[in-house]
Amino acid sequence: MNKYLNKGAEKFIDSLEPGTIPLNRDEDNFFEELNVDIVDYVEGKISPFDELKYHEAYSSEEFLNEYLQKTKEKDIPVAVLSVDLVGSTNLGKKLSAEDYSRTICAFLRGVAQIVRNYNGYVLKYIGDEVIAYFPGKGKSMMHDNALYCSYAIKKFFKKILTPLIRKKFSENLKFRIGLNSGKAMIVIVGHSSARLHYDLIGDPINITKKIQSLSYANSILVGESVNTETHNFWKNKIGKINVKNFDWEINVYRLKILV
């Protein structure tokens, strides 16, 4: 079994709580399978329309419904992750509509698989942005999952997606990630005449999106809650940054980690 993150992380791996260990904890195997899937998708060998017919994945909708029925609580502690593509508008001007949509969807497809591998759930897709959340009985657990996921997304870009898109379309892809945590409220939004579905509302979502918007290309920024309520392994890789024109009184940190 390969060790995640870097050499010397064995103690960290061994100390993880159940529910934090990745579903596929063999890093090489996970990224090999992810690479094959994304390459096949970009090359047109996979039809999402066919996949949709047999879609049986355990979704955020099911999780939130079960949580609500089991706990009778609308509030839920979560770590929230927001990731988007940098410069996607300009990318759309350079590529054909087909190539552009395939590139965006390859990004969304890859991130979705990574989120699930790290015990998270995709809350929603908003254009070229993915908002995901990581529930957990313990604060350290949900933060470890979110930070683990961020690391894997960075590796996904560096090792798989960016080289693939550069080779096929001569374009570079970059990302921005924001993380924060707290209690969100489970709500049902919409109307039965159109669409009715579970969602999460609250400061963790709003502040995470704000932090992500402050981030710069290929960086991972996290809020104070993530910095204070996580494993020492991560704390040693987080450094405070200066943020200007930020309308929340919140400290922001950068996750510095090599892949």
Protein Blocks (a to p, Z undefined) as FASTA:
>chain_A
ZZehiahilmmmmmpcehkacfblcfklmmmmmmmmmmmmmnopacfklmmmmgcbdcfk
lmmmmmmmmnopabdcddddddddehklmmmmmpcfklmmmmmmmmmmmmmmmmmmnopa
cfbdchjaccdddddfbfklmmmmmmmmmmmmmmmmmmmmmmmmmmmnopacddddddde
dddddddedjfklcgcdddedjklmmmmmmmmmpcehiacddfklmmmccfklmmmcccd
ddehiabdcddddddddZZ
